[in-house]
Amino acid sequence: MYMNRYCLWMFVVLVIFMSPGVELTSGLSGVGRVLLVLSGKGGVGKSTLSVQVAVALARSGLRVGVLDVDLCGPSIPRMFGLEDEAVHQCSGGWLPVQCPVMGAEHNLAVMSIGFLLSSKDEAVVWRGPKKTAMIGQLLKDVCWGTIDWLVIDSPPGTSDEHITLMQELRVMGSERHGALVVTTPQIVAVADVRRELSFCQRTGLRVYGVVENMSGYVCPHCKECNNVFSQGGGEALAQLKDVPFLGRVPLDPALTMALDSGAKGSSFTEALLDSPAIIAVQKLVEQFSGMETGNAM
């Protein structure tokens, strides 16, 4: 059993790192760095955290793109209030949708398969090869222009989508992309996220750090934060795997309601500047964006 798993992982590594080299695609040629938001567990808040991280980066003066590759559950357009928007074609491919953010009106662009579906209720019922082709197209054919960060919201797990991402991003060089691994405090979530860190290690993907999301509940009346779940699972996991622990992000119902309502980016950021969750995200963004490129996992 051990040898079978070992052989499978070696095959994955060979596919990613020993396939014939390709030229840097136009879609990524102007991208400075790529941040993959990963987790081995669904429901830990990857999409919510991707939105908050992207907004924090944009508000710091950086040009940011958000790419939603969760093909079966594209929630990024809803969270940014862009569900009714559409992408347009140009000579180089798709133009991402611009998202206004207070203090950074022209710094944030978004691309998702959600913009390409005929209706909000349409299901994406695809096998692996078609998913692989679509992710490759999203990475190669979106005209981001020159941006500092591309934040990629990924589905849970370590399957076709993740292997394809690694294979496509290999052309950028390992020093230009890395992962933000998200967990919640519960033991079940931590156990699954541990496998995600193993995936990063085996494929050579740099890990910027682990984030413990939904760590505490912010009272909507007094703003006091109490632990509804356990606490410390993410930090313990980071210590076990010898990767940075970037911090805890509490569950703020006000922020959740703003994102669920589909408010425009400028609306929810303006209304929730003092949210403990956004403040926590700003601190962790400062940590990973300031890391030296040599600190790999």
Salt bridges, closest charged atoms under 4 A:
GLU83 OE1 - ARG78 NH1 3.11
GLU83 OE1 - LYS120 NZ 3.77
ASP84 OD1 - LYS120 NZ 3.94
GLU85 OE2 - LYS264 NZ 3.41
GLU161 OE2 - LYS131 NZ 3.34
GLU168 OE1 - LYS140 NZ 3.69
ASP192 OD2 - LYS41 NZ 3.45
ASP192 OD1 - ARG195 NH1 2.50
GLU212 OE2 - ARG248 NE 3.39
GLU235 OE1 - ARG248 NH2 2.66
